[in-house]
Amino acid sequence: MPIASKIDLNRQIRAVLEMDGPVVCEVMVAPNEERIPRAASYIRPDGSMGSKPLEDLFPFLDREEFMANMIVKPLDE
């Protein structure tokens, strides 16, 4: 079910959530709209790619603030 307009968005989302079985809902957004928070990848010193964990999405918090809010020890980067 495509959602192409924000007009009556609550009703459209409710209709999707009330459908029986698996549903694919395609939401059309402006191509130049910034999507945040979002996952970010980086290149490790050995040249391989790495990705940040879900609790560390872009835009990134200051590392001190991030660590202060973590319940478990974050993975090493």
MARKOL-529209 format. One record per residue (C-alpha): x, y, z; residue in one letter; residue number from 1. Coordinates in Angstrom, 2 decimals, padded with zeros to 5 digits. Each point is the difference from the previous one (the first is absolute). Layout:
! residues N
[torro [X,Y,Z],A,NUM]
...
END
This chain:
! residues 77
[torro [000.00,000.00,000.00],M,1]
[torro [001.68,003.25,-001.06],P,2]
[torro [-000.24,003.16,002.08],I,3]
[torro [000.69,002.93,-002.30],A,4]
[torro [-001.32,002.93,002.03],S,5]
[torro [000.15,001.19,003.59],K,6]
[torro [-003.64,001.02,-000.25],I,7]
[torro [-001.93,-002.20,002.44],D,8]
[torro [003.22,-001.88,000.80],L,9]
[torro [-001.32,-001.38,003.31],N,10]
[torro [-002.93,-001.68,-001.76],R,11]
[torro [002.26,-001.44,-002.71],Q,12]
[torro [002.45,-001.47,002.53],I,13]
[torro [-002.84,-001.37,002.12],R,14]
[torro [-001.44,-001.70,-003.10],A,15]
[torro [003.35,-001.66,-000.71],V,16]
[torro [000.39,-001.17,003.61],L,17]
[torro [-003.51,-001.49,-000.02],E,18]
[torro [000.61,-002.11,-003.13],M,19]
[torro [000.11,-003.77,000.43],D,20]
[torro [003.23,-001.85,-000.70],G,21]
[torro [003.31,001.38,-001.22],P,22]
[torro [-000.15,003.44,-001.61],V,23]
[torro [002.47,002.10,-001.94],V,24]
[torro [-000.63,003.70,000.47],C,25]
[torro [001.93,002.29,-002.31],E,26]
[torro [000.22,003.57,001.28],V,27]
[torro [000.87,002.64,-002.57],M,28]
[torro [002.24,002.76,001.34],V,29]
[torro [001.64,003.05,-001.50],A,30]
[torro [003.31,-001.06,-001.61],P,31]
[torro [001.94,002.85,001.63],N,32]
[torro [-001.45,-000.53,003.50],E,33]
[torro [002.66,-000.86,002.57],E,34]
[torro [-000.71,-003.32,001.72],R,35]
[torro [001.23,-000.03,003.59],I,36]
[torro [000.81,-001.84,002.11],P,37]
[torro [001.68,-002.44,-002.35],R,38]
[torro [002.60,-002.75,000.03],A,39]
[torro [003.49,000.96,-001.08],A,40]
[torro [002.87,-002.09,-001.32],S,41]
[torro [003.69,000.70,000.23],Y,42]
[torro [003.29,-001.35,-001.34],I,43]
[torro [002.19,-001.77,002.56],R,44]
[torro [003.79,000.50,000.00],P,45]
[torro [000.39,-003.38,-001.78],D,46]
[torro [-002.25,001.20,-002.86],G,47]
[torro [-003.04,-002.11,000.92],S,48]
[torro [-003.41,001.56,000.59],M,49]
[torro [-001.69,000.28,003.38],G,50]
[torro [-003.40,001.23,001.15],S,51]
[torro [-001.01,001.72,003.19],K,52]
[torro [-002.41,-001.89,002.30],P,53]
[torro [-003.66,001.06,000.08],L,54]
[torro [000.46,001.92,003.24],E,55]
[torro [002.61,002.23,-001.67],D,56]
[torro [-001.77,001.55,-002.98],L,57]
[torro [000.88,003.16,-001.97],F,58]
[torro [-000.02,002.84,001.03],P,59]
[torro [002.47,-001.28,002.56],F,60]
[torro [-000.04,001.09,003.61],L,61]
[torro [003.16,001.35,001.57],D,62]
[torro [001.91,-003.15,001.09],R,63]
[torro [-000.13,001.01,003.68],E,64]
[torro [-003.79,000.45,-000.12],E,65]
[torro [-000.40,-003.25,-001.96],F,66]
[torro [002.02,-001.97,002.57],M,67]
[torro [-001.91,001.59,002.90],A,68]
[torro [-003.29,-001.24,-001.49],N,69]
[torro [001.12,-003.57,-000.77],M,70]
[torro [-001.22,-002.81,002.26],I,71]
[torro [002.39,-002.60,-001.44],V,72]
[torro [003.56,000.44,-001.21],K,73]
[torro [-000.07,000.96,-003.72],P,74]
[torro [001.83,-002.14,-002.52],L,75]
[torro [003.50,001.08,-000.94],D,76]
[torro [000.14,001.81,-003.35],E,77]
END
